[in-house]
Amino acid sequence: MSLMAQLASWECPQCGVKTHYKGLCRECTEYDDTGIPVKPVYRVRLNHTPTTHQHKTPTKTDFVNARRRQPSKKQLEKMKEMLNATSRRVDGEGEDSEEDFMSVGEIIAKVEEE
């Protein structure tokens, strides 16, 4: 929700009178002698965007990954340097082989050894 929340706008579907509160339209609603509404006319919200809450149930892997120690900035920089050093441009003729690539686990192990 933003700091400057937009006011709700309500409008009567029959006469088109706009207000900032919901309820019955006083001009269009028919009342009996005692003041009880006989034919109520409810206002309709104009700026309403219905959203549904999508709840994701956390799994065990989410919990474990949240508690797992994240690499430091220096470790991340070393990993990026290693990836950039081992990466090469592949043209249309060039073919990649399995030996050209290192898994992320191997890279992290090398960084931790240093």
N, CA, C and O atoms as a GROMACS GRO file, in nm:
protein
  456
    1MET      N    1   0.085  -0.117   0.000
    1MET     CA    2   0.000   0.000   0.000
    1MET      C    3   0.090   0.123   0.000
    1MET      O    4   0.187   0.129   0.074
    2SER      N    5   0.057   0.219  -0.081
    2SER     CA    6   0.140   0.338  -0.091
    2SER      C    7   0.111   0.434   0.024
    2SER      O    8   0.011   0.422   0.095
    3LEU      N    9   0.202   0.530   0.040
    3LEU     CA   10   0.185   0.629   0.147
    3LEU      C   11   0.063   0.716   0.121
    3LEU      O   12  -0.011   0.751   0.213
    4MET      N   13   0.042   0.751  -0.003
    4MET     CA   14  -0.072   0.834  -0.039
    4MET      C   15  -0.178   0.744  -0.100
    4MET      O   16  -0.190   0.735  -0.222
    5ALA      N   17  -0.256   0.677  -0.015
    5ALA     CA   18  -0.359   0.586  -0.063
    5ALA      C   19  -0.470   0.666  -0.129
    5ALA      O   20  -0.510   0.772  -0.082
    6GLN      N   21  -0.518   0.613  -0.239
    6GLN     CA   22  -0.623   0.680  -0.313
    6GLN      C   23  -0.756   0.659  -0.242
    6GLN      O   24  -0.786   0.549  -0.196
    7LEU      N   25  -0.835   0.764  -0.232
    7LEU     CA   26  -0.967   0.754  -0.170
    7LEU      C   27  -1.058   0.670  -0.257
    7LEU      O   28  -1.051   0.675  -0.380
    8ALA      N   29  -1.144   0.594  -0.195
    8ALA     CA   30  -1.240   0.513  -0.268
    8ALA      C   31  -1.347   0.604  -0.324
    8ALA      O   32  -1.396   0.693  -0.255
    9SER      N   33  -1.384   0.582  -0.449
    9SER     CA   34  -1.492   0.658  -0.512
    9SER      C   35  -1.610   0.566  -0.534
    9SER      O   36  -1.596   0.456  -0.588
   10TRP      N   37  -1.725   0.613  -0.493
   10TRP     CA   38  -1.849   0.537  -0.507
   10TRP      C   39  -1.945   0.618  -0.590
   10TRP      O   40  -1.952   0.740  -0.577
   11GLU      N   41  -2.022   0.552  -0.678
   11GLU     CA   42  -2.113   0.620  -0.768
   11GLU      C   43  -2.246   0.548  -0.772
   11GLU      O   44  -2.252   0.425  -0.770
   12CYS      N   45  -2.352   0.624  -0.777
   12CYS     CA   46  -2.485   0.567  -0.791
   12CYS      C   47  -2.502   0.523  -0.936
   12CYS      O   48  -2.477   0.601  -1.028
   13PRO      N   49  -2.545   0.397  -0.959
   13PRO     CA   50  -2.561   0.351  -1.098
   13PRO      C   51  -2.677   0.418  -1.172
   13PRO      O   52  -2.680   0.418  -1.295
   14GLN      N   53  -2.773   0.474  -1.099
   14GLN     CA   54  -2.889   0.535  -1.166
   14GLN      C   55  -2.867   0.683  -1.195
   14GLN      O   56  -2.884   0.727  -1.308
   15CYS      N   57  -2.830   0.761  -1.092
   15CYS     CA   58  -2.819   0.906  -1.113
   15CYS      C   59  -2.676   0.953  -1.136
   15CYS      O   60  -2.656   1.064  -1.187
   16GLY      N   61  -2.576   0.873  -1.102
   16GLY     CA   62  -2.437   0.908  -1.130
   16GLY      C   63  -2.373   1.001  -1.029
   16GLY      O   64  -2.268   1.057  -1.058
   17VAL      N   65  -2.432   1.020  -0.910
   17VAL     CA   66  -2.375   1.104  -0.806
   17VAL      C   67  -2.255   1.032  -0.745
   17VAL      O   68  -2.266   0.916  -0.705
   18LYS      N   69  -2.139   1.101  -0.738
   18LYS     CA   70  -2.017   1.039  -0.684
   18LYS      C   71  -1.994   1.085  -0.541
   18LYS      O   72  -2.013   1.202  -0.508
   19THR      N   73  -1.952   0.992  -0.455
   19THR     CA   74  -1.919   1.022  -0.316
   19THR      C   75  -1.795   0.944  -0.277
   19THR      O   76  -1.747   0.861  -0.354
   20HIS      N   77  -1.743   0.970  -0.157
   20HIS     CA   78  -1.628   0.898  -0.105
   20HIS      C   79  -1.668   0.797   0.002
   20HIS      O   80  -1.584   0.750   0.078
   21TYR      N   81  -1.796   0.763   0.007
   21TYR     CA   82  -1.842   0.664   0.104
   21TYR      C   83  -1.947   0.577   0.037
   21TYR      O   84  -2.021   0.622  -0.051
   22LYS      N   85  -1.951   0.450   0.079
   22LYS     CA   86  -2.050   0.359   0.020
   22LYS      C   87  -2.181   0.369   0.096
   22LYS      O   88  -2.191   0.438   0.197
   23GLY      N   89  -2.279   0.301   0.047
   23GLY     CA   90  -2.409   0.301   0.112
   23GLY      C   91  -2.520   0.318   0.010
   23GLY      O   92  -2.502   0.289  -0.108
   24LEU      N   93  -2.633   0.365   0.057
   24LEU     CA   94  -2.747   0.386  -0.031
   24LEU      C   95  -2.745   0.526  -0.090
   24LEU      O   96  -2.705   0.621  -0.024
   25CYS      N   97  -2.789   0.538  -0.215
   25CYS     CA   98  -2.804   0.669  -0.277
   25CYS      C   99  -2.930   0.734  -0.219
   25CYS      O  100  -3.038   0.675  -0.225
   26ARG      N  101  -2.916   0.852  -0.165
   26ARG     CA  102  -3.030   0.917  -0.098
   26ARG      C  103  -3.133   0.970  -0.198
   26ARG      O  104  -3.251   0.980  -0.164
   27GLU      N  105  -3.089   1.003  -0.320
   27GLU     CA  106  -3.183   1.055  -0.419
   27GLU      C  107  -3.264   0.944  -0.485
   27GLU      O  108  -3.383   0.960  -0.511
   28CYS      N  109  -3.200   0.829  -0.512
   28CYS     CA  110  -3.265   0.722  -0.588
   28CYS      C  111  -3.337   0.619  -0.501
   28CYS      O  112  -3.427   0.550  -0.550
   29THR      N  113  -3.300   0.606  -0.376
   29THR     CA  114  -3.363   0.508  -0.288
   29THR      C  115  -3.503   0.555  -0.250
   29THR      O  116  -3.523   0.671  -0.213
   30GLU      N  117  -3.599   0.464  -0.258
   30GLU     CA  118  -3.737   0.497  -0.221
   30GLU      C  119  -3.759   0.456  -0.075
   30GLU      O  120  -3.723   0.345  -0.035
   31TYR      N  121  -3.819   0.547   0.004
   31TYR     CA  122  -3.843   0.524   0.146
   31TYR      C  123  -3.993   0.521   0.172
   31TYR      O  124  -4.072   0.578   0.096
   32ASP      N  125  -4.033   0.453   0.280
   32ASP     CA  126  -4.175   0.456   0.320
   32ASP      C  127  -4.196   0.573   0.416
   32ASP      O  128  -4.106   0.655   0.435
   33ASP      N  129  -4.315   0.583   0.475
   33ASP     CA  130  -4.349   0.697   0.561
   33ASP      C  131  -4.264   0.703   0.687
   33ASP      O  132  -4.239   0.812   0.739
   34THR      N  133  -4.219   0.588   0.737
   34THR     CA  134  -4.139   0.588   0.860
   34THR      C  135  -3.990   0.610   0.835
   34THR      O  136  -3.913   0.622   0.930
   35GLY      N  137  -3.949   0.616   0.708
   35GLY     CA  138  -3.809   0.640   0.674
   35GLY      C  139  -3.728   0.514   0.649
   35GLY      O  140  -3.606   0.520   0.638
   36ILE      N  141  -3.795   0.400   0.641
   36ILE     CA  142  -3.726   0.274   0.613
   36ILE      C  143  -3.720   0.255   0.461
   36ILE      O  144  -3.820   0.273   0.392
   37PRO      N  145  -3.601   0.218   0.407
   37PRO     CA  146  -3.589   0.202   0.261
   37PRO      C  147  -3.675   0.088   0.209
   37PRO      O  148  -3.672  -0.023   0.262
   38VAL      N  149  -3.752   0.117   0.104
   38VAL     CA  150  -3.837   0.016   0.040
   38VAL      C  151  -3.762  -0.043  -0.080
   38VAL      O  152  -3.753  -0.165  -0.094
   39LYS      N  153  -3.709   0.044  -0.167
   39LYS     CA  154  -3.630   0.002  -0.283
   39LYS      C  155  -3.492   0.065  -0.271
   39LYS      O  156  -3.470   0.177  -0.319
   40PRO      N  157  -3.398  -0.006  -0.207
   40PRO     CA  158  -3.265   0.052  -0.190
   40PRO      C  159  -3.184   0.049  -0.320
   40PRO      O  160  -3.193  -0.046  -0.398
   41VAL      N  161  -3.105   0.156  -0.341
   41VAL     CA  162  -3.014   0.163  -0.455
   41VAL      C  163  -2.874   0.180  -0.397
   41VAL      O  164  -2.840   0.285  -0.342
   42TYR      N  165  -2.794   0.076  -0.412
   42TYR     CA  166  -2.658   0.079  -0.355
   42TYR      C  167  -2.561   0.144  -0.451
   42TYR      O  168  -2.574   0.132  -0.573
   43ARG      N  169  -2.464   0.215  -0.396
   43ARG     CA  170  -2.359   0.275  -0.477
   43ARG      C  171  -2.258   0.168  -0.520
   43ARG      O  172  -2.242   0.067  -0.452
   44VAL      N  173  -2.190   0.192  -0.633
   44VAL     CA  174  -2.093   0.100  -0.690
   44VAL      C  175  -1.956   0.164  -0.680
   44VAL      O  176  -1.940   0.283  -0.707
   45ARG      N  177  -1.855   0.085  -0.642
   45ARG     CA  178  -1.718   0.137  -0.630
   45ARG      C  179  -1.657   0.153  -0.769
   45ARG      O  180  -1.664   0.063  -0.852
   46LEU      N  181  -1.597   0.271  -0.793
   46LEU     CA  182  -1.541   0.301  -0.925
   46LEU      C  183  -1.397   0.253  -0.939
   46LEU      O  184  -1.364   0.185  -1.036
   47ASN      N  185  -1.312   0.288  -0.844
   47ASN     CA  186  -1.169   0.258  -0.857
   47ASN      C  187  -1.130   0.133  -0.778
   47ASN      O  188  -1.034   0.134  -0.702
   48HIS      N  189  -1.206   0.027  -0.796
   48HIS     CA  190  -1.179  -0.096  -0.724
   48HIS      C  191  -1.112  -0.196  -0.817
   48HIS      O  192  -1.166  -0.230  -0.922
   49THR      N  193  -0.993  -0.243  -0.778
   49THR     CA  194  -0.924  -0.347  -0.853
   49THR      C  195  -0.910  -0.468  -0.761
   49THR      O  196  -0.824  -0.469  -0.674
   50PRO      N  197  -0.994  -0.568  -0.780
   50PRO     CA  198  -0.987  -0.684  -0.690
   50PRO      C  199  -0.858  -0.763  -0.712
   50PRO      O  200  -0.823  -0.797  -0.825
   51THR      N  201  -0.789  -0.792  -0.603
   51THR     CA  202  -0.669  -0.873  -0.609
   51THR      C  203  -0.686  -0.991  -0.515
   51THR      O  204  -0.747  -0.979  -0.408
   52THR      N  205  -0.633  -1.102  -0.556
   52THR     CA  206  -0.641  -1.220  -0.472
   52THR      C  207  -0.504  -1.243  -0.410
   52THR      O  208  -0.401  -1.223  -0.475
   53HIS      N  209  -0.504  -1.283  -0.284
   53HIS     CA  210  -0.379  -1.308  -0.213
   53HIS      C  211  -0.328  -1.445  -0.253
   53HIS      O  212  -0.396  -1.546  -0.235
   54GLN      N  213  -0.206  -1.449  -0.308
   54GLN     CA  214  -0.145  -1.576  -0.348
   54GLN      C  215  -0.040  -1.613  -0.246
   54GLN      O  216   0.069  -1.555  -0.242
   55HIS      N  217  -0.074  -1.710  -0.162
   55HIS     CA  218   0.015  -1.750  -0.054
   55HIS      C  219   0.097  -1.870  -0.098
   55HIS      O  220   0.042  -1.970  -0.144
   56LYS      N  221   0.229  -1.859  -0.084
   56LYS     CA  222   0.318  -1.970  -0.118
   56LYS      C  223   0.360  -2.036   0.012
   56LYS      O  224   0.415  -1.970   0.101
   57THR      N  225   0.334  -2.164   0.024
   57THR     CA  226   0.373  -2.238   0.143
   57THR      C  227   0.521  -2.269   0.135
   57THR      O  228   0.565  -2.335   0.041
   58PRO      N  229   0.601  -2.222   0.232
   58PRO     CA  230   0.745  -2.248   0.224
   58PRO      C  231   0.775  -2.397   0.243
   58PRO      O  232   0.714  -2.465   0.325
   59THR      N  233   0.871  -2.445   0.165
   59THR     CA  234   0.911  -2.584   0.174
   59THR      C  235   1.037  -2.596   0.259
   59THR      O  236   1.093  -2.495   0.303
   60LYS      N  237   1.081  -2.718   0.280
   60LYS     CA  238   1.201  -2.740   0.359
   60LYS      C  239   1.323  -2.681   0.289
   60LYS      O  240   1.411  -2.625   0.354
   61THR      N  241   1.329  -2.694   0.156
   61THR     CA  242   1.444  -2.638   0.082
   61THR      C  243   1.447  -2.486   0.092
   61THR      O  244   1.555  -2.427   0.100
   62ASP      N  245   1.329  -2.422   0.093
   62ASP     CA  246   1.326  -2.277   0.112
   62ASP      C  247   1.383  -2.240   0.248
   62ASP      O  248   1.460  -2.145   0.260
   63PHE      N  249   1.346  -2.316   0.351
   63PHE     CA  250   1.396  -2.289   0.485
   63PHE      C  251   1.546  -2.310   0.492
   63PHE      O  252   1.618  -2.227   0.549
   64VAL      N  253   1.595  -2.419   0.434
   64VAL     CA  254   1.739  -2.449   0.438
   64VAL      C  255   1.817  -2.344   0.360
   64VAL      O  256   1.922  -2.298   0.405
   65ASN      N  257   1.766  -2.306   0.243
   65ASN     CA  258   1.837  -2.206   0.161
   65ASN      C  259   1.838  -2.069   0.228
   65ASN      O  260   1.933  -1.993   0.210
   66ALA      N  261   1.735  -2.037   0.305
   66ALA     CA  262   1.732  -1.908   0.374
   66ALA      C  263   1.836  -1.903   0.485
   66ALA      O  264   1.891  -1.797   0.515
   67ARG      N  265   1.863  -2.019   0.546
   67ARG     CA  266   1.960  -2.023   0.656
   67ARG      C  267   2.102  -2.049   0.608
   67ARG      O  268   2.197  -2.036   0.685
   68ARG      N  269   2.117  -2.086   0.481
   68ARG     CA  270   2.249  -2.116   0.426
   68ARG      C  271   2.334  -1.989   0.420
   68ARG      O  272   2.284  -1.881   0.389
   69ARG      N  273   2.460  -2.004   0.450
   69ARG     CA  274   2.551  -1.889   0.450
   69ARG      C  275   2.574  -1.842   0.307
   69ARG      O  276   2.606  -1.921   0.219
   70GLN      N  277   2.557  -1.714   0.286
   70GLN     CA  278   2.575  -1.656   0.154
   70GLN      C  279   2.721  -1.617   0.133
   70GLN      O  280   2.789  -1.580   0.229
   71PRO      N  281   2.770  -1.624   0.009
   71PRO     CA  282   2.909  -1.584  -0.015
   71PRO      C  283   2.929  -1.434   0.009
   71PRO      O  284   2.839  -1.354  -0.012
   72SER      N  285   3.051  -1.400   0.053
   72SER     CA  286   3.081  -1.259   0.080
   72SER      C  287   3.104  -1.185  -0.052
   72SER      O  288   3.108  -1.246  -0.158
   73LYS      N  289   3.120  -1.055  -0.043
   73LYS     CA  290   3.141  -0.974  -0.164
   73LYS      C  291   3.270  -1.014  -0.233
   73LYS      O  292   3.276  -1.020  -0.356
   74LYS      N  293   3.376  -1.040  -0.154
   74LYS     CA  294   3.503  -1.081  -0.213
   74LYS      C  295   3.490  -1.215  -0.285
   74LYS      O  296   3.543  -1.232  -0.394
   75GLN      N  297   3.418  -1.309  -0.223
   75GLN     CA  298   3.397  -1.438  -0.287
   75GLN      C  299   3.317  -1.424  -0.416
   75GLN      O  300   3.346  -1.490  -0.515
   76LEU      N  301   3.215  -1.338  -0.414
   76LEU     CA  302   3.136  -1.316  -0.534
   76LEU      C  303   3.220  -1.254  -0.645
   76LEU      O  304   3.207  -1.292  -0.761
   77GLU      N  305   3.306  -1.158  -0.610
   77GLU     CA  306   3.393  -1.096  -0.710
   77GLU      C  307   3.488  -1.198  -0.770
   77GLU      O  308   3.509  -1.198  -0.891
   78LYS      N  309   3.546  -1.286  -0.687
   78LYS     CA  310   3.636  -1.389  -0.738
   78LYS      C  311   3.562  -1.486  -0.830
   78LYS      O  312   3.616  -1.527  -0.933
   79MET      N  313   3.439  -1.521  -0.794
   79MET     CA  314   3.361  -1.611  -0.879
   79MET      C  315   3.333  -1.546  -1.013
   79MET      O  316   3.341  -1.612  -1.117
   80LYS      N  317   3.299  -1.417  -1.012
   80LYS     CA  318   3.273  -1.345  -1.138
   80LYS      C  319   3.397  -1.339  -1.223
   80LYS      O  320   3.391  -1.359  -1.344
   81GLU      N  321   3.513  -1.310  -1.160
   81GLU     CA  322   3.638  -1.305  -1.234
   81GLU      C  323   3.670  -1.441  -1.296
   81GLU      O  324   3.712  -1.448  -1.412
   82MET      N  325   3.651  -1.548  -1.220
   82MET     CA  326   3.678  -1.682  -1.272
   82MET      C  327   3.584  -1.716  -1.387
   82MET      O  328   3.626  -1.774  -1.487
   83LEU      N  329   3.458  -1.680  -1.374
   83LEU     CA  330   3.363  -1.707  -1.482
   83LEU      C  331   3.398  -1.627  -1.607
   83LEU      O  332   3.392  -1.679  -1.719
   84ASN      N  333   3.436  -1.500  -1.589
   84ASN     CA  334   3.473  -1.418  -1.703
   84ASN      C  335   3.602  -1.467  -1.767
   84ASN      O  336   3.617  -1.459  -1.889
   85ALA      N  337   3.696  -1.518  -1.687
   85ALA     CA  338   3.824  -1.566  -1.741
   85ALA      C  339   3.803  -1.695  -1.820
   85ALA      O  340   3.869  -1.716  -1.922
   86THR      N  341   3.713  -1.781  -1.773
   86THR     CA  342   3.693  -1.908  -1.843
   86THR      C  343   3.594  -1.897  -1.957
   86THR      O  344   3.587  -1.986  -2.042
   87SER      N  345   3.517  -1.790  -1.961
   87SER     CA  346   3.419  -1.777  -2.069
   87SER      C  347   3.489  -1.731  -2.196
   87SER      O  348   3.589  -1.660  -2.192
   88ARG      N  349   3.433  -1.773  -2.306
   88ARG     CA  350   3.488  -1.732  -2.435
   88ARG      C  351   3.374  -1.715  -2.532
   88ARG      O  352   3.264  -1.767  -2.511
   89ARG      N  353   3.400  -1.642  -2.637
   89ARG     CA  354   3.297  -1.616  -2.735
   89ARG      C  355   3.285  -1.736  -2.827
   89ARG      O  356   3.385  -1.788  -2.877
   90VAL      N  357   3.164  -1.780  -2.850
   90VAL     CA  358   3.140  -1.894  -2.936
   90VAL      C  359   3.077  -1.842  -3.064
   90VAL      O  360   2.968  -1.784  -3.062
   91ASP      N  361   3.145  -1.864  -3.175
   91ASP     CA  362   3.091  -1.825  -3.304
   91ASP      C  363   3.001  -1.936  -3.357
   91ASP      O  364   2.982  -2.038  -3.292
   92GLY      N  365   2.948  -1.916  -3.473
   92GLY     CA  366   2.863  -2.016  -3.534
   92GLY      C  367   2.936  -2.146  -3.560
   92GLY      O  368   2.874  -2.253  -3.555
   93GLU      N  369   3.067  -2.140  -3.586
   93GLU     CA  370   3.142  -2.262  -3.615
   93GLU      C  371   3.184  -2.333  -3.488
   93GLU      O  372   3.197  -2.455  -3.486
   94GLY      N  373   3.206  -2.256  -3.380
   94GLY     CA  374   3.262  -2.312  -3.260
   94GLY      C  375   3.166  -2.404  -3.188
   94GLY      O  376   3.045  -2.382  -3.189
   95GLU      N  377   3.220  -2.507  -3.128
   95GLU     CA  378   3.141  -2.602  -3.050
   95GLU      C  379   3.194  -2.601  -2.908
   95GLU      O  380   3.316  -2.592  -2.887
   96ASP      N  381   3.107  -2.610  -2.811
   96ASP     CA  382   3.148  -2.617  -2.672
   96ASP      C  383   3.157  -2.763  -2.629
   96ASP      O  384   3.082  -2.848  -2.677
   97SER      N  385   3.249  -2.790  -2.540
   97SER     CA  386   3.259  -2.924  -2.485
   97SER      C  387   3.239  -2.917  -2.335
   97SER      O  388   3.239  -2.808  -2.276
   98GLU      N  389   3.221  -3.032  -2.273
   98GLU     CA  390   3.195  -3.038  -2.129
   98GLU      C  391   3.314  -2.985  -2.049
   98GLU      O  392   3.296  -2.933  -1.939
   99GLU      N  393   3.436  -2.998  -2.102
   99GLU     CA  394   3.555  -2.958  -2.026
   99GLU      C  395   3.566  -2.806  -2.017
   99GLU      O  396   3.636  -2.755  -1.929
  100ASP      N  397   3.500  -2.733  -2.105
  100ASP     CA  398   3.510  -2.587  -2.106
  100ASP      C  399   3.436  -2.523  -1.989
  100ASP      O  400   3.465  -2.409  -1.953
  101PHE      N  401   3.342  -2.594  -1.930
  101PHE     CA  402   3.259  -2.534  -1.827
  101PHE      C  403   3.289  -2.596  -1.691
  101PHE      O  404   3.319  -2.715  -1.679
  102MET      N  405   3.278  -2.510  -1.588
  102MET     CA  406   3.294  -2.557  -1.450
  102MET      C  407   3.160  -2.539  -1.380
  102MET      O  408   3.089  -2.442  -1.405
  103SER      N  409   3.125  -2.632  -1.294
  103SER     CA  410   3.001  -2.618  -1.220
  103SER      C  411   3.018  -2.512  -1.112
  103SER      O  412   3.130  -2.478  -1.074
  104VAL      N  413   2.908  -2.460  -1.064
  104VAL     CA  414   2.911  -2.356  -0.961
  104VAL      C  415   2.976  -2.411  -0.834
  104VAL      O  416   3.049  -2.339  -0.765
  105GLY      N  417   2.948  -2.537  -0.802
  105GLY     CA  418   3.008  -2.598  -0.682
  105GLY      C  419   3.160  -2.602  -0.689
  105GLY      O  420   3.227  -2.579  -0.589
  106GLU      N  421   3.215  -2.632  -0.809
  106GLU     CA  422   3.361  -2.633  -0.826
  106GLU      C  423   3.420  -2.493  -0.810
  106GLU      O  424   3.527  -2.476  -0.752
  107ILE      N  425   3.349  -2.394  -0.861
  107ILE     CA  426   3.397  -2.256  -0.850
  107ILE      C  427   3.398  -2.212  -0.705
  107ILE      O  428   3.495  -2.151  -0.659
  108ILE      N  429   3.292  -2.243  -0.630
  108ILE     CA  430   3.285  -2.204  -0.489
  108ILE      C  431   3.394  -2.276  -0.410
  108ILE      O  432   3.456  -2.216  -0.322
  109ALA      N  433   3.419  -2.403  -0.441
  109ALA     CA  434   3.524  -2.478  -0.372
  109ALA      C  435   3.661  -2.416  -0.397
  109ALA      O  436   3.742  -2.407  -0.306
  110LYS      N  437   3.687  -2.372  -0.522
  110LYS     CA  438   3.816  -2.308  -0.553
  110LYS      C  439   3.832  -2.177  -0.477
  110LYS      O  440   3.940  -2.147  -0.426
  111VAL      N  441   3.723  -2.099  -0.472
  111VAL     CA  442   3.729  -1.969  -0.403
  111VAL      C  443   3.754  -1.991  -0.254
  111VAL      O  444   3.832  -1.918  -0.193
  112GLU      N  445   3.688  -2.089  -0.195
  112GLU     CA  446   3.706  -2.113  -0.052
  112GLU      C  447   3.845  -2.166  -0.020
  112GLU      O  448   3.897  -2.142   0.089
  113GLU      N  449   3.907  -2.237  -0.114
  113GLU     CA  450   4.042  -2.287  -0.092
  113GLU      C  451   4.144  -2.173  -0.088
  113GLU      O  452   4.243  -2.179  -0.016
  114GLU      N  453   4.117  -2.071  -0.166
  114GLU     CA  454   4.210  -1.957  -0.172
  114GLU      C  455   4.187  -1.869  -0.056
  114GLU      O  456   4.254  -1.767  -0.041
   0.00000   0.00000   0.00000
